[in-house]
Amino acid sequence: QVQLVESGGGLVQPGGSLRLSCAASGFTLDYYAIGWFRQAPGKEREGVSCINMSDGNIFYRASEKGRFTISRDSATKNTVYLQMNSLKPEDTGVYYCVAVPNARSCLRAYDVDIWGKGTLVTVSS
């Protein structure tokens, strides 16, 4: 069964950190980039970051570069993490793990093949 399962969301104060995890199964990861989208209340989903599972190339949304870090588990090779630091209230939203066949377009929702169910991140004091 093809699936992406997110975990790690929650409530955090502004300036705090969270690490999201995405466990992928049921498909060949080397054919995809695995990444993260988020959807803020009342807004469209936007790509945040992705990592090409075959060569490790990483892509970030410009506004998140420097605060967010994407990585993959070198041991299991089927888990991707998103470390989020210096969180702001505008980072609040549902974060979705995604699988995209073309890493170079991995921040475009149109090109996503597989979506996880999402995990809620709330940044608030």
Secondary structure, 3 states (H helix, E strand, C coil): CCEEEEECCEEECCCCCEEEEEEEECCCHHHCEEEEEEECCCCCCEEEEEEECCCCCEEECHHHECCEEEEECCCCCCEEEEEECCCCHHHCEEEEEEEECCHHHCCCHHHCCEECCCEEEEECC
